[in-house]
Amino acid sequence: VYPAIGFLKDFNLRGRTLAQGRVGVIGGGDSGVDAAGVALRQKGVESVKIFYRRTRPEMPAQDRDIETVLEEGVELQTLVSPVRIITDGGRLTGVEWIKNRLGDVDSSGRRRPVPVPGTEYVTPLDTLLVSIGDLPEIGFVASTGIDTTRWGTLEVDEETLSTSRPGVFAGGDAVTGPNTVVEAIAAGKRAALIIGRYLRGEELKQPSTALLPDAYVEPLPIDEDRLDEAVRADPPVLSVASRRQNFNEIEMSFSVEEASREARRCLRCDLEFTQPKECEMAPPVVVGEMA
């Protein structure tokens, strides 16, 4: 039984293949779906199943990633919650589940899973990857008296990232819970700016200035007869058969023609700020669909 994040880290950083036999993944988030795809490619794995307590539309993972692993052979079982882990001689043999029905909408904006009594069943498993209940390790910070939330994260001012202790700032997963690398990097940059103001004795909350474009680029003329061609281009991908047993990159690059066609679909938001006065009465033709 492994945490999904630890399982992924062991493989990507150390080359360790921990999955074997019948693999189960608890959770429908990004790390759970990633773990399922990695487990499927490891030697000695017979099958991989994702177990999720709600239905597929409520899964927080990106739909495109879910569809990818399902195409590759991962199974998805929804509306089930784990009851207990079954072992024999210290080794996993299976997991007992209970079926759910969807109840009222909860604080997350999704319908709450409600267990249905008498629907318990057991699934034989050899490896279990757990991708639920991830919490940041903030005990050492909280012990200093800094306020925390009921979700086990640090409580901060959203604008300044200030904690309840003056001079201490926080961001990233310790504040938001499991999130993206991009969000964590952005929080780090914001914190650096705020800490600079704090050390200089400046006001922490300052109005932000929008970075607007200043160069006008004339829109390309588009023949209205070609508007039907202005649909989003899907990048070419490897076939399921050729990617299932390896870690080759699945999505290929656009061709020059495809990349150029995608660029022409730009909605040109910059024109609102850069278009010369004499051009404002003749706005360009906008093609394509919203990204």
Residue frames relative to the residue before (quaternion, step in Angstrom):
aa qw qx qy qz dx dy dz
V 1.0000 0.0000 0.0000 0.0000 0.00 0.00 0.00
Y 0.0252 0.8200 -0.5669 0.0747 3.57 -0.63 1.13
P 0.4799 -0.5865 0.5420 0.3632 3.59 -1.19 0.45
A 0.5572 -0.6346 0.4102 0.3441 3.60 -0.92 0.85
I 0.6465 0.5190 -0.3262 0.4541 3.60 0.95 -0.84
G 0.6592 0.5016 -0.3050 0.4698 3.59 0.95 -0.84
F 0.6170 0.5482 -0.3249 0.4618 3.56 1.07 -0.80
L 0.6803 0.4770 -0.2847 0.4783 3.58 0.91 -0.93
K 0.6504 0.5163 -0.3192 0.4566 3.58 0.97 -0.82
D 0.6377 0.5331 -0.3286 0.4485 3.58 0.96 -0.84
F 0.6940 0.4645 -0.2890 0.4680 3.58 0.95 -0.81
N 0.7384 0.4517 -0.2477 0.4352 3.58 0.75 -1.03
L 0.7591 0.3682 -0.2071 0.4952 3.60 1.00 -0.72
R 0.8084 0.2675 -0.1186 0.5107 3.58 1.03 -0.70
G 0.4378 -0.7236 0.4420 0.2990 3.59 1.25 -0.14
R 0.4311 0.7035 -0.4627 0.3244 3.59 1.20 0.39
T 0.1853 -0.7654 0.6084 0.0982 3.59 -0.91 0.94
L 0.1123 -0.8557 0.5051 0.0049 3.56 -0.17 1.32
A 0.6252 0.5572 -0.3469 0.4221 3.61 1.17 -0.44
Q 0.1066 0.7761 -0.6179 0.0667 3.54 -1.15 0.68
G 0.8237 0.2464 -0.1790 0.4782 3.53 -1.24 0.49
R 0.7702 -0.2650 0.2596 0.5189 3.53 -0.98 -0.96
V 0.1281 -0.8283 0.5453 0.0125 3.57 -0.51 1.24
G 0.0975 -0.7771 0.6196 0.0525 3.56 -1.00 0.88
V 0.1472 -0.7714 0.6146 0.0744 3.56 -1.09 0.77
I 0.1925 -0.7753 0.5924 0.1047 3.59 -0.76 1.04
G 0.7288 0.3972 -0.3053 0.4668 3.59 -0.67 1.09
G 0.2578 -0.7978 0.5332 0.1132 3.55 -1.07 0.80
G 0.4414 0.6971 -0.4572 0.3321 3.58 1.17 0.53
D 0.7621 -0.3856 0.2651 0.4475 3.55 -1.34 -0.01
S 0.6859 0.4838 -0.3076 0.4482 3.59 0.83 -0.92
G 0.6356 0.5301 -0.3324 0.4523 3.59 1.05 -0.68
V 0.6668 0.4841 -0.2973 0.4823 3.57 0.96 -0.88
D 0.6320 0.5196 -0.3331 0.4686 3.60 1.01 -0.76
A 0.6527 0.5189 -0.3128 0.4549 3.56 0.94 -0.90
A 0.6291 0.5340 -0.3338 0.4557 3.59 1.02 -0.78
G 0.6729 0.4983 -0.2998 0.4571 3.60 0.93 -0.88
V 0.6567 0.4949 -0.3070 0.4791 3.58 1.03 -0.77
A 0.6457 0.5285 -0.3216 0.4477 3.59 0.93 -0.89
L 0.6293 0.5617 -0.3345 0.4202 3.58 0.97 -0.86
R 0.7175 0.4603 -0.2419 0.4635 3.60 1.11 -0.69
Q 0.5835 0.5970 -0.3804 0.3979 3.58 1.21 -0.15
K 0.5548 -0.6352 0.4311 0.3208 3.55 -1.05 0.84
G 0.7741 0.3389 -0.2607 0.4669 3.54 -1.09 0.76
V 0.5656 0.5823 -0.3922 0.4327 3.60 1.28 0.05
E 0.2892 -0.7808 0.5360 0.1395 3.57 -0.77 1.08
S 0.7947 -0.1044 0.1193 0.5860 3.59 0.92 -0.90
V 0.1656 -0.7652 0.6141 0.0994 3.56 -1.27 0.48
K 0.0190 -0.7954 0.6053 -0.0216 3.57 -0.86 1.01
I 0.2397 -0.7345 0.6183 0.1441 3.56 -1.07 0.85
F 0.1424 -0.7783 0.6088 0.0585 3.57 -0.88 1.00
Y 0.0148 0.8131 -0.5781 0.0667 3.57 -0.71 1.12
R 0.4822 -0.7311 0.4150 0.2463 3.56 -0.90 0.97
R 0.7128 0.3375 -0.2490 0.5622 3.61 1.22 -0.30
T 0.6325 -0.4997 0.3952 0.4405 3.60 -1.18 -0.51
R 0.7240 -0.4642 0.2753 0.4296 3.57 -1.21 0.34
P 0.6443 0.5250 -0.3666 0.4181 3.69 0.81 -0.73
E 0.6847 0.4744 -0.2953 0.4678 3.62 1.13 -0.48
M 0.4648 0.6852 -0.4572 0.3248 3.62 1.20 -0.16
P 0.4114 -0.7453 0.4692 0.2346 3.62 -0.77 0.98
A 0.5381 0.6157 -0.4174 0.3964 3.62 1.17 -0.32
Q 0.5994 -0.5649 0.4210 0.3801 3.55 -1.21 0.48
D 0.5420 -0.6644 0.4109 0.3098 3.55 -0.84 1.02
R 0.6221 0.5566 -0.3407 0.4326 3.56 1.05 -0.74
D 0.6653 0.4921 -0.2979 0.4759 3.58 1.02 -0.81
I 0.6128 0.5379 -0.3460 0.4641 3.57 1.06 -0.74
E 0.6692 0.5076 -0.2978 0.4537 3.55 0.87 -0.98
T 0.6239 0.5594 -0.3370 0.4293 3.59 1.03 -0.78
V 0.7178 0.4303 -0.2761 0.4726 3.61 0.78 -0.96
L 0.6098 0.5356 -0.3650 0.4561 3.60 1.08 -0.58
E 0.6234 0.5318 -0.3355 0.4648 3.59 1.03 -0.75
E 0.6979 0.4888 -0.2691 0.4490 3.55 1.04 -0.78
G 0.6853 -0.5143 0.2788 0.4338 3.59 1.23 -0.14
V 0.4678 0.6446 -0.4681 0.3828 3.60 1.21 0.08
E 0.3029 -0.7456 0.5669 0.1758 3.58 -0.99 0.86
L 0.2012 -0.7695 0.5960 0.1106 3.56 -1.16 0.63
Q 0.0427 -0.7721 0.6340 0.0011 3.55 -0.82 1.07
T 0.1329 -0.8247 0.5490 0.0278 3.56 -0.57 1.18
L 0.7978 0.3068 -0.2497 0.4549 3.52 -1.41 0.22
V 0.5780 0.5241 -0.4182 0.4652 3.56 0.88 1.00
S 0.1238 -0.7714 0.6205 0.0676 3.56 -1.17 0.71
P 0.4987 -0.6601 0.4633 0.3176 3.60 -1.04 0.71
V 0.2608 -0.7564 0.5831 0.1409 3.55 -1.09 0.82
R 0.7767 -0.1927 0.1536 0.5797 3.57 0.87 -0.97
I 0.4140 -0.6678 0.5615 0.2596 3.53 -1.29 0.50
I 0.2339 -0.7803 0.5705 0.1045 3.56 -0.89 0.98
T 0.0285 -0.8113 0.5833 -0.0256 3.58 -0.81 1.03
D 0.1229 -0.7515 0.6420 0.0896 3.52 -1.35 0.31
G 0.8382 -0.0149 -0.0224 0.5448 3.56 -0.52 1.16
G 0.7063 -0.4740 0.2630 0.4554 3.56 1.09 0.69
R 0.6788 0.4454 -0.2975 0.5024 3.59 1.26 0.11
L 0.5660 -0.6159 0.4394 0.3276 3.54 -1.12 0.77
T 0.0673 -0.7912 0.6062 0.0445 3.56 -1.03 0.83
G 0.8037 -0.1603 0.1134 0.5617 3.58 1.15 -0.43
V 0.3004 -0.7195 0.5919 0.2042 3.53 -1.38 0.01
E 0.2988 -0.7274 0.5872 0.1920 3.56 -1.02 0.81
W 0.1355 -0.8000 0.5837 0.0293 3.55 -0.91 1.01
I 0.1679 -0.7311 0.6393 0.1693 3.52 -1.35 0.20
K 0.4480 -0.7014 0.4866 0.2655 3.56 -0.95 0.87
N 0.2651 -0.7693 0.5672 0.1274 3.55 -1.18 0.67
R 0.1694 -0.6933 0.6731 0.1938 3.47 -1.45 0.12
L 0.4877 -0.6670 0.4698 0.3107 3.59 -1.11 0.52
G 0.2112 -0.7908 0.5673 0.0905 3.55 -0.84 1.05
D 0.8047 -0.2317 0.1998 0.5087 3.56 -1.06 -0.80
V 0.6075 -0.5473 0.4315 0.3810 3.55 -1.30 0.38
D 0.2475 -0.7803 0.5584 0.1346 3.59 -0.90 0.94
S 0.7801 -0.3621 0.2371 0.4519 3.60 -1.31 -0.17
S 0.6374 0.5326 -0.3322 0.4469 3.60 1.18 -0.41
G 0.5310 -0.6375 0.4030 0.3864 3.58 1.28 -0.16
R 0.6458 0.4736 -0.3188 0.5070 3.57 1.31 0.14
R 0.5782 -0.5859 0.4314 0.3692 3.56 -1.20 0.47
R 0.4630 -0.7177 0.4628 0.2373 3.53 -0.89 1.03
P 0.3942 -0.7079 0.5241 0.2623 3.62 -0.89 0.86
V 0.1220 -0.7936 0.5951 0.0341 3.57 -0.83 1.02
P 0.4178 -0.7234 0.4870 0.2548 3.64 -0.61 1.08
V 0.2837 -0.7431 0.5861 0.1541 3.55 -1.08 0.81
P 0.3856 -0.7494 0.4821 0.2396 3.64 -0.37 1.17
G 0.8044 0.3017 -0.2301 0.4572 3.54 -1.13 0.77
T 0.6294 0.5471 -0.3424 0.4327 3.62 1.23 0.10
E 0.3316 0.7708 -0.4935 0.2289 3.61 1.20 0.31
Y 0.0778 0.7700 -0.6312 0.0515 3.56 -1.14 0.69
V 0.3709 -0.7352 0.5326 0.1953 3.59 -1.25 0.43
T 0.1551 -0.7573 0.6284 0.0872 3.57 -1.06 0.83
P 0.3692 -0.7193 0.5370 0.2409 3.65 -0.70 1.02
L 0.0629 0.7931 -0.6004 0.0811 3.59 -0.86 1.00
D 0.2985 -0.7440 0.5714 0.1759 3.53 -1.25 0.56
T 0.7756 0.1280 -0.0686 0.6143 3.58 1.23 -0.55
L 0.0807 -0.7921 0.6043 0.0282 3.57 -0.95 0.89
L 0.1227 -0.7757 0.6179 0.0373 3.56 -0.86 1.06
V 0.1811 -0.8183 0.5426 0.0564 3.58 -0.56 1.19
S 0.0016 -0.8115 0.5816 -0.0561 3.56 -0.66 1.17
I 0.5578 0.5436 -0.4245 0.4617 3.58 0.89 0.97
G 0.8077 0.3244 -0.2053 0.4476 3.53 -1.25 0.42
D 0.3210 0.7478 -0.5255 0.2482 3.62 1.11 0.51
L 0.0100 0.7958 -0.6034 0.0492 3.56 -0.82 1.05
P 0.4934 -0.6469 0.4786 0.3301 3.61 -1.04 0.66
E 0.4431 -0.6747 0.5206 0.2782 3.57 -1.16 0.62
I 0.1452 0.8246 -0.5248 0.1537 3.57 0.09 1.29
G 0.3109 0.7921 -0.4856 0.2003 3.57 1.23 0.22
F 0.6711 0.5079 -0.3090 0.4429 3.57 0.94 -0.88
V 0.6491 0.4861 -0.3168 0.4919 3.60 1.17 -0.58
A 0.6599 0.5195 -0.3089 0.4463 3.57 0.90 -0.95
S 0.6162 0.5739 -0.3482 0.4119 3.60 1.11 -0.65
T 0.6301 0.5293 -0.3352 0.4588 3.61 1.24 -0.28
G 0.6327 -0.5681 0.3211 0.4169 3.57 1.28 0.07
I 0.4483 0.6748 -0.4659 0.3558 3.59 1.25 0.15
D 0.4942 -0.6881 0.4492 0.2837 3.58 -0.87 0.97
T 0.1459 -0.7670 0.6205 0.0730 3.54 -1.16 0.76
T 0.4784 -0.6530 0.5058 0.2981 3.55 -1.30 0.30
R 0.6456 -0.5241 0.3815 0.4037 3.56 -1.26 0.18
W 0.6310 0.5165 -0.3340 0.4727 3.59 1.31 -0.14
G 0.5630 -0.6361 0.3762 0.3700 3.58 1.25 0.17
T 0.5745 0.5520 -0.3964 0.4562 3.58 1.15 0.59
L 0.5899 -0.5711 0.4274 0.3784 3.58 -1.28 0.26
E 0.3633 -0.7266 0.5434 0.2116 3.57 -1.00 0.84
V 0.0496 0.8122 -0.5761 0.0777 3.58 -0.70 1.10
D 0.5319 -0.5497 0.5200 0.3801 3.52 -1.37 0.21
E 0.4734 -0.7204 0.4242 0.2774 3.60 -0.62 1.10
E 0.6922 0.4833 -0.2841 0.4545 3.60 1.05 -0.68
T 0.8139 0.2719 -0.1201 0.4992 3.58 0.92 -0.85
L 0.3619 -0.7454 0.4755 0.2956 3.61 1.28 -0.23
S 0.3766 0.7301 -0.4830 0.3030 3.61 1.21 0.46
T 0.3215 -0.7150 0.5864 0.2038 3.55 -1.04 0.80
S 0.6945 -0.4630 0.3384 0.4344 3.57 -1.30 -0.08
R 0.6662 0.4449 -0.3045 0.5153 3.60 1.25 -0.15
P 0.4583 -0.7079 0.4563 0.2840 3.64 -0.54 1.09
G 0.8004 0.2800 -0.2224 0.4810 3.54 -0.95 0.93
V 0.6718 0.4308 -0.2969 0.5243 3.59 1.27 -0.03
F 0.0575 -0.8038 0.5916 -0.0247 3.56 -0.74 1.12
A 0.0949 -0.8121 0.5754 0.0198 3.58 -1.10 0.62
G 0.0748 0.7854 -0.6119 0.0560 3.55 -1.22 0.57
G 0.6586 0.5169 -0.3718 0.4010 3.56 -1.30 -0.10
D 0.8187 -0.2568 0.1831 0.4798 3.55 -1.26 -0.45
A 0.5779 0.5915 -0.3823 0.4122 3.60 1.14 -0.53
V 0.7158 0.3913 -0.2320 0.5298 3.58 1.26 -0.42
T 0.7816 0.3625 -0.1773 0.4756 3.59 0.81 -1.01
G 0.4338 -0.6055 0.5249 0.4119 3.56 1.12 -0.64
P 0.7772 -0.3327 0.2124 0.4902 3.62 -1.24 -0.02
N 0.1358 0.7873 -0.5822 0.1507 3.57 -0.68 1.12
T 0.6843 -0.4979 0.3430 0.4077 3.57 -1.26 -0.20
V 0.6304 -0.5165 0.4212 0.3979 3.56 -1.30 0.38
V 0.6211 0.5587 -0.3427 0.4297 3.59 0.99 -0.83
E 0.6594 0.5030 -0.3095 0.4652 3.59 0.93 -0.88
A 0.6529 0.5162 -0.3181 0.4540 3.59 1.00 -0.80
I 0.6473 0.5091 -0.3171 0.4704 3.59 0.98 -0.84
A 0.6409 0.5228 -0.3207 0.4617 3.58 0.98 -0.85
A 0.6450 0.5131 -0.3212 0.4664 3.58 0.98 -0.82
G 0.6304 0.5377 -0.3301 0.4522 3.58 1.03 -0.77
K 0.6612 0.4967 -0.3032 0.4735 3.58 0.97 -0.83
R 0.6418 0.5097 -0.3210 0.4746 3.58 0.99 -0.84
A 0.6559 0.5156 -0.3173 0.4509 3.58 0.92 -0.89
A 0.6291 0.5405 -0.3387 0.4442 3.60 0.98 -0.79
L 0.6526 0.5069 -0.3105 0.4698 3.59 0.98 -0.84
I 0.6776 0.4956 -0.2889 0.4601 3.55 0.90 -0.96
I 0.6509 0.5092 -0.3242 0.4604 3.60 0.93 -0.85
G 0.6088 0.5473 -0.3472 0.4575 3.57 1.08 -0.71
R 0.6572 0.4957 -0.3060 0.4783 3.57 0.94 -0.85
Y 0.6389 0.5412 -0.3250 0.4397 3.56 0.97 -0.88
L 0.6960 0.4754 -0.2774 0.4611 3.59 0.89 -0.93
R 0.6947 0.4456 -0.2750 0.4932 3.58 1.15 -0.56
G 0.4928 -0.6843 0.4149 0.3418 3.56 1.29 -0.01
E 0.4379 0.7036 -0.4507 0.3317 3.59 1.19 0.47
E 0.6251 -0.5051 0.4246 0.4170 3.56 -1.31 0.25
L 0.4354 -0.7251 0.4674 0.2573 3.58 -0.76 1.03
K 0.7312 0.3685 -0.2189 0.5307 3.57 0.97 -0.86
Q 0.0959 0.7886 -0.5962 0.1156 3.55 -0.54 1.21
P 0.5441 -0.6241 0.4345 0.3545 3.60 -1.01 0.73
S 0.3830 -0.7265 0.5252 0.2227 3.55 -0.97 0.85
T 0.2904 -0.7425 0.5815 0.1618 3.53 -1.20 0.60
A 0.3875 -0.7314 0.5129 0.2275 3.56 -0.72 1.06
L 0.3281 -0.7165 0.5812 0.2029 3.56 -1.04 0.82
L 0.0475 -0.8333 0.5502 -0.0264 3.57 -0.28 1.27
P 0.5135 -0.6315 0.4725 0.3380 3.61 -1.07 0.64
D 0.1810 -0.8023 0.5598 0.1011 3.58 -1.12 0.63
A 0.6353 0.5094 -0.3387 0.4714 3.60 1.25 -0.04
Y 0.2914 -0.7604 0.5578 0.1602 3.58 -0.84 0.99
V 0.0668 -0.7688 0.6360 0.0072 3.55 -0.83 1.06
E 0.4103 -0.7436 0.4724 0.2356 3.55 -0.53 1.19
P 0.4789 -0.6782 0.4712 0.2979 3.62 -0.85 0.93
L 0.4816 -0.6472 0.5078 0.3021 3.53 -1.16 0.68
P 0.4441 -0.6727 0.5094 0.3012 3.62 -0.92 0.77
I 0.1403 -0.7887 0.5967 0.0483 3.55 -0.94 0.94
D 0.3990 -0.6992 0.5445 0.2357 3.52 -0.87 1.00
E 0.4708 -0.7040 0.4516 0.2805 3.59 -0.71 1.08
D 0.5802 0.5862 -0.3777 0.4208 3.59 1.16 -0.46
R 0.7071 0.4519 -0.2557 0.4800 3.59 1.21 -0.43
L 0.3816 0.7497 -0.4751 0.2582 3.57 1.25 0.11
D 0.6092 0.5696 -0.3535 0.4235 3.58 1.09 -0.68
E 0.6470 0.5223 -0.3214 0.4531 3.58 1.19 -0.47
A 0.5896 0.6154 -0.3545 0.3847 3.58 1.24 -0.33
V 0.3290 0.7157 -0.5388 0.2988 3.56 0.58 1.18
R 0.6341 -0.5560 0.3746 0.3853 3.54 -1.15 0.58
A 0.3377 -0.7355 0.5549 0.1927 3.56 -0.95 0.92
D 0.2694 -0.7418 0.5917 0.1644 3.55 -0.94 0.88
P 0.4518 -0.6897 0.4812 0.2978 3.61 -0.81 0.91
P 0.5253 -0.6194 0.4644 0.3532 3.61 -1.04 0.65
V 0.1383 -0.7964 0.5862 0.0551 3.59 -1.05 0.77
L 0.5750 -0.5637 0.4576 0.3771 3.54 -1.24 0.44
S 0.5429 -0.6016 0.4668 0.3542 3.56 -1.12 0.58
V 0.6377 -0.5410 0.3806 0.3947 3.57 -1.17 0.56
A 0.6562 0.5374 -0.3156 0.4255 3.58 0.91 -0.91
S 0.7354 0.4412 -0.2405 0.4546 3.59 0.98 -0.80
R 0.7342 0.4180 -0.2458 0.4752 3.63 1.19 -0.19
R 0.5124 0.7090 -0.4013 0.2715 3.57 1.18 -0.43
Q 0.7908 0.3145 -0.1558 0.5016 3.60 0.98 -0.77
N 0.7224 0.3647 -0.2553 0.5291 3.61 1.15 0.44
F 0.4465 -0.6860 0.5127 0.2592 3.54 -1.34 0.12
N 0.2398 0.7729 -0.5438 0.2222 3.55 1.06 0.72
E 0.5985 -0.5632 0.4212 0.3838 3.56 -1.16 0.56
I 0.3843 -0.7589 0.4857 0.2015 3.57 -0.76 1.07
E 0.7614 0.3328 -0.1924 0.5220 3.60 0.85 -0.92
M 0.2910 -0.7560 0.5666 0.1511 3.54 -0.88 1.02
S 0.5959 -0.5675 0.4279 0.3737 3.56 -1.30 0.13
F 0.5642 -0.5585 0.4805 0.3726 3.54 -1.30 0.41
S 0.4707 -0.5949 0.5525 0.3453 3.52 -1.25 0.39
V 0.6728 -0.4753 0.3551 0.4419 3.60 -1.24 0.26
E 0.6512 0.5202 -0.3144 0.4544 3.57 0.98 -0.86
E 0.6687 0.4938 -0.3024 0.4664 3.61 0.94 -0.88
A 0.6515 0.5127 -0.3177 0.4601 3.59 0.96 -0.84
S 0.6466 0.5132 -0.3179 0.4662 3.59 1.01 -0.81
R 0.6546 0.5107 -0.3105 0.4628 3.56 0.99 -0.85
E 0.6333 0.5174 -0.3287 0.4724 3.60 1.03 -0.73
A 0.6450 0.5302 -0.3252 0.4439 3.58 0.97 -0.85
R 0.6537 0.5223 -0.3154 0.4476 3.58 1.05 -0.73
R 0.6085 0.5573 -0.3522 0.4416 3.59 1.23 -0.28
C 0.4028 0.7322 -0.4695 0.2850 3.61 1.25 -0.12
L 0.4288 -0.7266 0.4827 0.2348 3.58 -0.91 0.93
R 0.3356 -0.8000 0.4486 0.2148 3.58 1.35 -0.04
C 0.0330 0.8199 -0.5659 0.0795 3.57 0.67 1.10
D 0.5777 0.6193 -0.3744 0.3775 3.61 1.15 -0.56
L 0.5670 0.6291 -0.3879 0.3638 3.61 1.14 -0.56
E 0.5646 0.6080 -0.3858 0.4034 3.59 1.13 -0.53
F 0.7610 0.3613 -0.1853 0.5060 3.57 1.14 -0.67
T 0.7849 0.3706 -0.1742 0.4650 3.61 1.06 -0.64
Q 0.5410 0.6574 -0.4114 0.3254 3.61 1.14 -0.45
P 0.4630 -0.6850 0.4810 0.2917 3.65 -0.78 0.99
K 0.6609 -0.5421 0.3550 0.3786 3.53 -1.18 0.67
E 0.6859 0.5058 -0.3056 0.4246 3.59 0.88 -0.89
C 0.6791 0.4839 -0.2962 0.4658 3.60 1.24 -0.33
E 0.5152 0.7009 -0.4051 0.2816 3.57 1.19 -0.36
M 0.6509 0.5224 -0.3312 0.4402 3.60 1.13 -0.52
A 0.7502 0.2995 -0.1889 0.5584 3.58 1.24 -0.23
P 0.0776 -0.8348 0.5440 0.0337 3.56 0.38 1.19
P 0.5642 -0.6140 0.4270 0.3499 3.59 -1.11 0.59
V 0.5577 -0.5671 0.4830 0.3662 3.52 -1.30 0.38
V 0.2292 -0.7668 0.5850 0.1314 3.57 -0.81 1.00
V 0.1055 -0.8200 0.5621 0.0239 3.55 -0.67 1.07
G 0.7431 0.4346 -0.2984 0.4122 3.51 -1.31 0.31
E 0.5367 -0.6105 0.4882 0.3176 3.49 -1.37 -0.17
M 0.6340 -0.5035 0.4026 0.4271 3.55 -1.22 0.30
A 0.4734 -0.6743 0.4867 0.2904 3.58 -0.98 0.86
